[in-house]
Amino acid sequence: MRSVLITGASSGIGEATAGHLAARGWRVFGTSRSARAPGDRPGVEFLVMDVCDADSVDRGVAQVLEECGQLDAIVCNAGNSIYGAVEDVEIEAARAQFETNFYGVLRVLRACLPSMREKGRGRVVIVGSLAGRAPIPFQAHYSASKAALDALSGALRNEVAGFGLHVSLVEPGDVNTPFNEAMQWSTSPAGSAYREGLSRAESVIRESLPKAPPAEDVARCIERALDAASPRARYTVGDSSWLVPFARRFLPDRISLALIKRHFRL
């Protein structure tokens, strides 16, 4: 039985992926910042892990290795988002965004890679976002953290290839999950000079996510990356997800950014 560690498995994409892989015979270890009752999600063995805490990550990975001996795959999924204008968002909030979305992934990789490298095979899936290539207004810090994962994934893929490890970046577009409920919406003050743009863009975001594809679509994509004989460096998921790579490749930046601006009614 193949084993996989999935971070951020208590909701959204992580939860869907954990259930999907468990149903297909994987031994799934899912992480959550708080303890989950045994049997909370059939087939998923939950452990407490805070990706912002190196000691917590090390303890969690050690627990998994003690249980199963060796991990066959890791899915770095844990993440969150803040909403606010670049000018408004405090540096501490921006730093916290990167602590989870970028450094959280880095901590998990550093804890898991040594044993996978020694075994000489394994799969790594990093859940990024199309926002890393098509930055979202007033989610600049989230978009930047996902762009950082894009670079990290590509560099890591080449670094570990000689050890039999494969790395893929999965880039969802809009996905219908509780993501909005967890969003920190108030990082810009009520009297922000950007209040009109903030309001319009927020309306677009709140309207679009409930209409988006389900998290199960991303779970199936992650499964493809884990099962492929020669996994791709990146996978995009979601309605019209081809548009972002197309625009980045063929359109000048001024046109791509103008289309984003128009989409968010700015």
C-alpha positions as CSV (number, residue, x, y, z in Angstrom):
1,M,0.0,0.0,0.0
2,R,1.4,3.4,-1.0
3,S,1.6,6.1,1.6
4,V,1.0,9.8,1.3
5,L,1.2,12.8,3.6
6,I,-1.2,15.6,2.8
7,T,-0.9,18.9,4.6
8,G,-4.0,21.0,5.2
9,A,-6.3,18.0,4.9
10,S,-9.0,19.2,7.2
11,S,-10.9,21.1,4.6
12,G,-11.1,22.2,0.9
13,I,-8.7,20.7,-1.6
14,G,-6.7,18.8,1.1
15,E,-9.8,17.1,2.5
16,A,-11.0,16.2,-1.0
17,T,-7.6,14.8,-2.0
18,A,-7.3,12.8,1.3
19,G,-10.7,11.2,0.8
20,H,-10.1,10.6,-2.9
21,L,-6.7,8.9,-2.5
22,A,-7.9,6.8,0.5
23,A,-10.8,5.5,-1.6
24,R,-8.2,4.4,-4.1
25,G,-6.1,2.3,-1.7
26,W,-3.5,4.8,-0.5
27,R,-2.6,5.0,3.1
28,V,-3.3,8.6,3.8
29,F,-1.9,10.7,6.6
30,G,-3.6,14.1,6.7
31,T,-2.5,17.0,8.8
32,S,-4.5,19.6,10.7
33,R,-3.5,22.3,13.1
34,S,-5.9,20.9,15.7
35,A,-6.6,17.3,16.8
36,R,-9.3,15.4,14.8
37,A,-11.4,12.6,16.3
38,P,-10.4,9.1,15.1
39,G,-12.5,8.1,12.2
40,D,-13.4,11.7,11.4
41,R,-12.8,11.0,7.8
42,P,-12.8,7.3,6.9
43,G,-9.5,6.0,5.6
44,V,-7.6,9.1,6.7
45,E,-5.2,9.1,9.6
46,F,-5.0,12.6,11.0
47,L,-2.1,14.1,12.9
48,V,-1.6,17.5,14.4
49,M,0.8,19.6,12.4
50,D,1.3,23.4,12.2
51,V,3.4,24.1,9.0
52,C,4.4,27.4,10.6
53,D,6.2,25.6,13.4
54,A,9.3,23.6,12.5
55,D,9.2,21.4,15.6
56,S,5.5,20.6,14.9
57,V,6.4,19.6,11.3
58,D,9.4,17.5,12.4
59,R,7.3,15.7,15.1
60,G,4.5,15.0,12.6
61,V,6.8,13.6,9.9
62,A,8.6,11.5,12.5
63,Q,5.3,10.1,13.6
64,V,4.3,9.2,10.0
65,L,7.7,7.5,9.3
66,E,7.3,5.5,12.6
67,E,3.9,4.4,11.5
68,C,4.6,3.4,7.9
69,G,8.4,3.2,7.6
70,Q,8.5,5.3,4.4
71,L,6.5,7.9,2.5
72,D,5.8,7.3,-1.1
73,A,4.4,10.8,-1.7
74,I,3.8,14.2,-0.2
75,V,1.1,16.7,-1.1
76,C,2.0,20.2,0.1
77,N,-1.4,21.8,0.2
78,A,-1.7,23.9,3.4
79,G,-2.3,27.5,2.7
80,N,-4.4,30.6,3.3
81,S,-4.9,34.1,1.9
82,I,-5.2,37.7,3.0
83,Y,-7.2,40.4,1.2
84,G,-6.0,44.0,1.1
85,A,-4.2,46.6,-0.9
86,V,-0.4,46.4,-1.1
87,E,-0.1,49.9,0.5
88,D,-2.4,49.0,3.3
89,V,-1.3,45.5,4.4
90,E,1.0,45.5,7.4
91,I,4.4,43.9,6.9
92,E,3.6,41.5,9.7
93,A,0.5,40.2,7.9
94,A,2.4,39.9,4.6
95,R,5.2,37.9,6.4
96,A,2.6,35.6,8.0
97,Q,1.2,34.9,4.5
98,F,4.5,33.7,3.4
99,E,5.1,31.8,6.6
100,T,2.2,29.5,5.8
101,N,2.2,29.4,2.0
102,F,5.9,29.3,1.2
103,Y,7.9,28.6,4.3
104,G,5.3,26.0,5.4
105,V,5.9,24.1,2.2
106,L,9.7,24.4,2.7
107,R,9.5,23.1,6.2
108,V,7.6,20.0,5.1
109,L,9.9,19.4,2.2
110,R,13.0,19.6,4.3
111,A,11.5,17.1,6.8
112,C,10.3,14.6,4.2
113,L,12.9,14.7,1.4
114,P,15.8,13.0,3.2
115,S,14.0,9.7,3.7
116,M,12.5,9.8,0.2
117,R,15.9,10.5,-1.3
118,E,17.5,7.7,0.5
119,K,14.8,5.3,-0.8
120,G,15.4,6.5,-4.3
121,R,11.9,7.1,-5.4
122,G,8.9,9.3,-4.5
123,R,6.4,11.9,-5.6
124,V,6.1,15.5,-4.5
125,V,3.0,17.5,-5.4
126,I,3.0,21.2,-4.5
127,V,-0.4,22.9,-4.7
128,G,0.2,26.4,-6.1
129,S,-2.4,28.6,-7.9
130,L,-2.9,30.2,-11.2
131,A,-2.7,33.4,-9.2
132,G,1.0,32.8,-9.2
133,R,1.0,33.6,-12.9
134,A,-2.1,35.9,-13.1
135,P,-1.8,38.0,-9.9
136,I,-5.1,38.9,-8.3
137,P,-5.6,42.6,-7.3
138,F,-5.8,43.0,-3.6
139,Q,-4.5,39.5,-3.1
140,A,-0.9,40.4,-4.1
141,H,0.7,38.7,-1.2
142,Y,-1.2,35.4,-1.8
143,S,-0.3,35.7,-5.5
144,A,3.3,36.4,-4.7
145,S,3.5,33.4,-2.3
146,K,2.2,31.1,-5.1
147,A,4.6,32.6,-7.6
148,A,7.4,31.7,-5.2
149,L,6.1,28.1,-5.1
150,D,6.2,28.0,-8.9
151,A,10.0,28.8,-8.7
152,L,10.6,26.5,-5.8
153,S,8.8,23.6,-7.6
154,G,10.8,24.0,-10.8
155,A,14.1,24.3,-9.1
156,L,13.4,21.3,-6.8
157,R,12.3,19.2,-9.7
158,N,15.8,19.4,-11.2
159,E,17.6,19.1,-7.9
160,V,16.0,15.8,-6.9
161,A,15.6,14.2,-10.4
162,G,18.9,12.3,-10.0
163,F,17.6,10.6,-6.8
164,G,14.5,9.2,-8.5
165,L,12.0,11.8,-7.2
166,H,9.4,13.6,-9.3
167,V,8.1,17.0,-8.4
168,S,4.9,18.5,-9.9
169,L,3.1,21.8,-9.4
170,V,-0.7,21.7,-9.4
171,E,-2.2,25.1,-10.2
172,P,-5.9,25.4,-9.5
173,G,-8.0,28.3,-10.7
174,D,-11.2,29.2,-8.8
175,V,-12.3,26.2,-6.8
176,N,-15.5,25.9,-4.8
177,T,-14.2,25.4,-1.2
178,P,-14.5,27.2,2.1
179,F,-11.5,29.3,1.1
180,N,-13.5,32.6,1.2
181,E,-14.7,31.8,4.7
182,A,-11.1,31.5,5.9
183,M,-9.9,34.6,4.0
184,Q,-8.7,37.5,6.1
185,W,-10.8,40.2,4.5
186,S,-10.0,43.1,6.7
187,T,-6.3,43.8,6.3
188,S,-7.1,47.1,4.6
189,P,-8.7,49.7,6.9
190,A,-12.3,50.9,6.4
191,G,-11.0,54.3,5.3
192,S,-8.6,52.9,2.7
193,A,-8.0,55.0,-0.4
194,Y,-8.6,51.8,-2.3
195,R,-12.0,51.1,-0.8
196,E,-14.0,51.3,-4.1
197,G,-11.7,48.9,-5.9
198,L,-11.5,46.6,-2.8
199,S,-15.3,46.5,-2.8
200,R,-15.6,45.7,-6.5
201,A,-12.9,43.1,-6.6
202,E,-14.3,41.4,-3.4
203,S,-17.7,41.2,-5.1
204,V,-16.2,39.4,-8.1
205,I,-14.4,37.0,-5.8
206,R,-17.4,36.2,-3.7
207,E,-19.6,35.7,-6.7
208,S,-17.2,33.5,-8.6
209,L,-16.1,30.9,-6.1
210,P,-19.5,29.4,-5.5
211,K,-19.8,28.8,-9.2
212,A,-16.4,27.3,-9.5
213,P,-15.6,23.5,-10.0
214,P,-15.5,21.3,-6.9
215,A,-12.3,20.4,-5.0
216,E,-12.7,16.9,-6.2
217,D,-11.5,18.1,-9.7
218,V,-8.2,19.1,-8.1
219,A,-8.0,15.8,-6.2
220,R,-8.3,13.9,-9.4
221,C,-5.6,16.1,-11.0
222,I,-3.3,15.4,-8.0
223,E,-3.9,11.7,-8.4
224,R,-2.8,11.9,-12.0
225,A,0.4,13.6,-11.0
226,L,1.0,10.9,-8.4
227,D,0.3,8.0,-10.8
228,A,1.8,9.2,-14.1
229,A,4.8,7.3,-15.3
230,S,6.4,10.6,-16.3
231,P,4.6,13.3,-14.3
232,R,4.5,16.8,-15.8
233,A,6.2,19.7,-14.2
234,R,2.9,21.5,-13.8
235,Y,-0.8,20.8,-14.1
236,T,-3.6,23.4,-14.3
237,V,-7.1,22.7,-13.1
238,G,-10.4,24.5,-13.4
239,D,-12.7,26.2,-15.8
240,S,-10.8,28.0,-18.5
241,S,-7.6,27.1,-16.8
242,W,-5.8,27.1,-20.2
243,L,-6.4,30.8,-20.5
244,V,-3.7,31.8,-18.1
245,P,-0.9,29.8,-19.6
246,F,-2.0,31.0,-23.1
247,A,-2.1,34.6,-22.0
248,R,1.3,34.5,-20.3
249,R,2.9,32.9,-23.4
250,F,1.3,34.8,-26.2
251,L,0.1,38.1,-24.9
252,P,2.1,41.2,-23.8
253,D,2.0,41.8,-20.1
254,R,0.1,45.1,-20.6
255,I,-2.7,43.1,-22.3
256,S,-2.7,40.3,-19.7
257,L,-2.8,42.7,-16.9
258,A,-5.6,44.8,-18.6
259,L,-7.7,41.6,-18.9
260,I,-7.2,40.9,-15.2
261,K,-8.1,44.5,-14.3
262,R,-11.3,44.2,-16.4
263,H,-12.3,40.9,-14.9
264,F,-12.1,42.4,-11.4
265,R,-14.1,45.5,-12.5
266,L,-11.3,47.9,-11.7
